[in-house]
Amino acid sequence: MALRLGDFAPDFTADSSAGQINLYEYLGDSWGILFSHPADYTPVCTTELGAASKLKGEFDKRNVKMLALSVDGAESHRSWIKDINETQNTSVDFPIIADEDKKVSELYDMIHPNSSESFTVRSVFIIGNDKKVKLIITYPASTGRNFVELLRVIDSLQLTANYSVATPADWKNGEDVVVSPAIKTEDIPSKFPKGFKEIKPYLRMTPQPDLK
Ligand code: BEZ
């Protein structure tokens, strides 16, 4: 059965551009982002890996380990990384899984046969530090992903893991958040000392609680 939010991320050991990797050992106590690419030496994937690589410092700040995947081999990945570094002006500093036997792709349902029989689609899995799947998104091969958006989602996931809040449409780190519907309005002042605004009984906003 396909993976769903809240499931444990399946562990695996696989070859990669940086040698053999075990997912759970690689993640340790960190969060993780696992994202698949259709194939090496393809134009959109090259730009995506460049974009992801340039944001590695931002993923690091959020304690998120990065892990890419395609169904090509490790030697191919290592040569392709040289092209990515050259053309995207970066230095890819996270492993790309070499999923030649498609073991990981199948475990994570990254091959959608009605889209492509043999290549992975652009899947993204965000894995919490409890090893559970927090986010799944799937893009087609023809559309490159927005890694800044993925950082935004991680900010929301990490905030809402620690506070009884949710983040509204287009929210960005630093903006007001929604008080969880599970919190009674009379309990808000003690839980959210920065104050709150009741727009409707079901729509209560409060300043982002983890900021000074
Ligand atoms: C690409 O990464 O450029 C790509 C890969 C597969 C199909 C279409 C585009």
Residues whose N, C-alpha, C, O or C-beta is under 5 A from the ligand:
A	BS01	BEZ	P38 T42 P43 V44 C45 A141 S142
